[in-house]
C-alpha cells in the first residue's frame, strides 16, 4: 500500500489540501482529523488538490460527504482541483460532480472562493 500524505497550505482565505497517495478506509481517518481540526479553528473554505492522489475509495469519498454540510452551513464549501482521469471517474460514477465544483487547476478553485467573498 502507498503512503497517504496531506499537506495543508493557506492561500487566504482558503486552505488547500494537497493529497498524495491512496485515500481509502485505512487512510480516511487521517483526512477526517485534518478536516475537523480546520473546522474547529473556524476555517470553512477548502480546496482539495488531487493532482497526486493515486486512488480514492468510497470510504475516502465519504469523508467529503461527512463535512460538506457542516461547511456549507457556515458559508464555506469544499472545491476540488487537478483530478486525474482515474480519480475523476470515481467521482463521476458516484455523482459527485453534481454535488461539488471540480476545477481543472487549483488557482481557478481558489479564485472561485475569493471572487465570491468580494461580491
JOWOGI-V500837 format. One record per backbone hydrogen bond with DSSP energy under -1.0 kcal/mol. NH is the residue of the N-H (numbers start at 1). CO is the residue of the C=O. Records with the same first field share a line. If there is no record, write none. Layout:
NH=CO, CO
//
This chain:
5=20
7=18
9=16
11=14
14=11
15=45
16=9
17=47
18=7
19=49
20=5
21=52
23=55
28=24
30=27
31=27
32=28
33=29
34=30
35=31
36=32
37=33
38=34
39=35
40=36
41=37
42=39
43=38
46=77
47=15
48=79
49=17
50=81
53=50
54=21
55=21
57=23
61=57
62=58
65=61
66=62
67=63
68=64
71=67
72=68
73=69
75=72
76=71
77=44
79=46
80=101
81=48
88=84
89=85
90=86
91=87
92=88
93=89
94=90
95=92
96=91
98=95
99=96
100=96
103=80
109=105
110=106
111=107
112=108
113=109
114=110
115=111
116=112
117=113
118=114
//
